[in-house]
Amino acid sequence: MSKINTIAIDFGHNVNFDIGAVGIRKEDELNKLVGETLIEKFRGAGINVVNCTPSNATSLYDSLNQRCIVANNSNADFFISIHHNAGGGEGAEVLCYDSGIAEEVGNIILSQLANIGIKDRGVKIRRDLFIINRTRMKAILVECAFVDSELDMSNYDYNKVSGAIFQGVCNKFGIGVNSDGIDNINTNSNGSEIGEVYHTVVNGESLSRMSNRYDVSMQRLVDMNDIKDKNLIFVGQKIRIK
């Protein structure tokens, strides 16, 4: 597999009968934050994304089965399930059904997560997990960090975590967007940034979210882009952030 057109994303748990771990932070909350931001990044890079997270379930089996059905009917090229661990450890690990492409992607993702300070616990082959067993495409389950670890949670940044996962997939499949999903960056001859930096709006984004993501005030975004109504931006609109 040298290229992907469609990727399936699953926010682990996040539904009745299937609730995640609770520690310093709630797993459901972090799974959703990382998953939503990851979807934005892939869509901003021109990759079709299918969200496989169900809105409700009648049992744990139903929750897991719904995710697999959506993924298997989507013609997705790759599947990522976002989770967070608990149980007294620290760091991130990636679970996959067998070696090969999924294991390679997992190792690259863990390397990217290590770059932002999250310990690399390695890729582990797990053939007993419903999600990565029942999905037809290559699949990984990413345990991003431990919700009950003071070390992992003290500096936890869901945008950096999703950026690391995104960059790992991009590196493997040659998707030409940098780790923040920013486009139109001008550089000089030695590679340092010059000039203006823009972000292309994708579905579901707001100026408030961009303000938090890029650490720039909403008023500055409004002023730089001559925005008349801060509550009205459009998909495909290029917003100057620097």
Disulfide bonds with the S-S distance in Angstrom:
none
